[in-house]
Amino acid sequence: MLTESHYLKKLTDFMEDEMNKCERLHKILEKGKLFDANYNENDIPKFGICIFFEKGEKAFGGNRIVRTGITKGYYSELGEITGQTLHDRLETHYFGPKQKTVFRRKIGEVYLRDDEELRRVWNDKKIKGDLEIENKVSDYMAKNMTFKIIRMDNPEKRKELEKRLIGAVSNCKECMPSKDWFGHKSPNPKVRESGLWQEKHLFYKTELTENDFKEIELNLVVYGDK
């Protein structure tokens, strides 16, 4: 015979299974510390997954995810930092150069939407970005983009979870951009159709698992704790 507490637990488990996984993800992320361009480097971990939000974009009663990304750096067997850290990646996103980040190139495309040739040059990773556009992108990022972090030192786990996170948001029919979202002006159909500032892993079919949600809750940076 089920006790009341057991019944409530089973009911809660059932409701969580039925809940839109994108909604569940957003609800969990609400508990995390929200950072902006003026973050303190000492408050963030060296490696992990960075989830961005944008001013004016809402979903499920909170901020809507507009991009998910990772850094490819890791700790060596000797415990030394190898490759790019989250701080390195965030500095590039917010301040450039555009050659090193798809995020900035996607934002910059909006400013160049009426000139196909300038967009081609802007999207060429070998060519230095126009300073005026770089400044516009930096200004937009600083004023509109905030982020939360899921600490994850293992680079392979990080890559796999990133795919499922992007899939959960891009496949969601309820997590839609506002009518005023800046991305509606993008010449890139993938940005407009997905409501996200990215192209890789859009509409990824493998769903978030219970273990994924546990990992996210356990490793979400809260109050600057690393």
N, C-alpha and C positions, 0 to 999 in steps of 0.2 A: 504493500500500500504506500502510495506517494505521500510524503509529508507536504505541508504547504510550501516550505522552502525549496524542496525538490521540484515541486510543480512549477513554482515561479522561475526556477533556474531553467527548466526545460522550455517554458514559455519564452523566456528571454533569449535562449539559444535559437529557438525557432524564428523569433522575430528578427534576430540578427542575420540568420541565414537568408530570410526573405527580403531584408532591406537592400535597397540598391547599394551595390558595393562602392560606387562613387560617393554616395551620400555618407556611408559609413566612414569612408576615408576622410572626407571633409570634417565630419564630427570629431574624429580622433585628432586631426591636425589642429582643431580649435584650442587644444590644450597646450600646444607648443608656443614657445616664445617667438614673437613676430619681430624680425629684424628689418632694417632699411639700409640705405646706402651709407649711413653713418655708424654702422655696427662697430663694435670693439672686437678686434681680431682675437683677443684672449677669451672671448665668449663663445667662440665656435670651434668645433673639432677640426682636426686636420683633414679628415676624409669623410665622405658621406654623400647623401642625396639632398639636393637643394630644390625646394618646391616654391615657385613664385606665384605671387598674387598681384593684382593690378587695381589701382584706385578706381572705384566705381563699379567693379565687377563682383557680383554677389551670387551665391548658390547655397541652397539649403540653410538659409538663415545666417550665413557667414560669408567670408571671402571666397571667391571662386579661383580655383587653380588655373593658371594660364600658361605655365610651363614647368616641366620637371627635367632636371639635369643632374649629372654626376661629374666628379673629377676622377681622372684615371690614375692618380697617384696612389702609393701604398707604402706600407712599412716593409723594409727588407728583413731578411732573416736575422740581421744584427740589430733590428729595431730602428734603423735609420730611415729617414723620409726619402722616398724615391719618387720623382715626378711631381706633378702639379698638386698643390693642396687646395682645399676649398677656398681659402683666402685668396690664393692666386687666381682661381677661376672667377670668383666674385669681383675682384678688382678689374679683371678683363671685361666682364659683363657690363659693369657700371661705367667704366672709363676708357675701354678700348685697349688695343686697336681692333677694328672690325675683322681683320684677317684671322684672328684667333677665336672668334665666337660666332656661331650661327645665330644666336639670339640677337646680337647687335645688327647683323646683316638683315634679319627679318624686320626689325623695327625700321632700319634705314630705308628699306624698300618702300615703305609707305610714303616717305618724303620724296622719293624718286618715281612714284607710280606713273607719272605722265611722260617719262623719258626712258624708253627701253634700253637705249645704248648706255646711258649713265648707270642704269641698274645692272647691266652686264658687267661694267667695270667695277661697280660696288661689290658685286658678288664674287669677283675674282680674288681668291685668297692670296695671290701673288702681288697684287697691286695695293699700294697704300691708299687708305680711304680719304676722300675729300674732307678737309678739316671742318668745314661748315656743317656737313652732315654728321660727322663724328660728334661735334659739339651738340647738335640737336638731339642725337640719340642719347648722349650722356645726360643731357638735361631732362629728357623724357624719362629715362630710367630712374634718375635720382628722385624725381617728383612723383612718380607713379608706381614703381615696383618695390614690393616688400617680399620677404621670403621666410621660410621656416626650414629647419634642417633635421634630417634623420641621420644620426651617426651610423656609419657602416665602414669598418676598416677593410673588410674582405672585398677586393675589387670584383671578383666574379659574382658574388652574391649581390653586390651593388648594381652591376650591369643587368642582372636578371630581374631584380625588383624594379629597376627603372622602367623596363619594358612593360611590366604588368601595371605599374602606376599610370603610365601614359595611356595604356589600353583602357583602363578603368574609366578615365576621364573622357577620352575621345569617343568611346563607345556609348557613353551615357546620353540618354535622350532628354534628361531633365536639367543637366548642367550646361546651360546655354549662355552665350555672351549677351550682354545688354545691347539695346539698339544703338547706343552711343559708343560701343567698344571701338577703340582705335583700329583694331585689326580688320574691321569691315572695309577699311580703305586700302587694305593690302592688295597688290596686284597678284599675290600668290594664292591660288585657289585652295591649296591645302590649309593655309592659315585661316582663310575665311570659312571653309567648311568644317574644320575641326574646332575652331574657337581657341586655338592654342598657337603659341609662337614657336612652332617646331614642325618638322616633317618626319623624322625617324620614329619608328614604332607606333605611328598613328594607327588606331583601330586594331591593335594587337589582340589576338583572340584568347590567349591564356589568361584566365581570371586570377585575381588576387585570392590567396588561400587564407585559411584561419591562421596558419603559421606566419604568413606575411603580416597580417594585422597585429599579431602578438609582437613581432619584430619591430614594427612601426611604433607601437605604443611604448615598448621597452626602450627604444633608442631615440625617440623624439626629444630634441633639445628643449628643455623647459627652464625658464628663468635664467638662461645663460649657462646652465650647468652643461659641461662637456661630457 
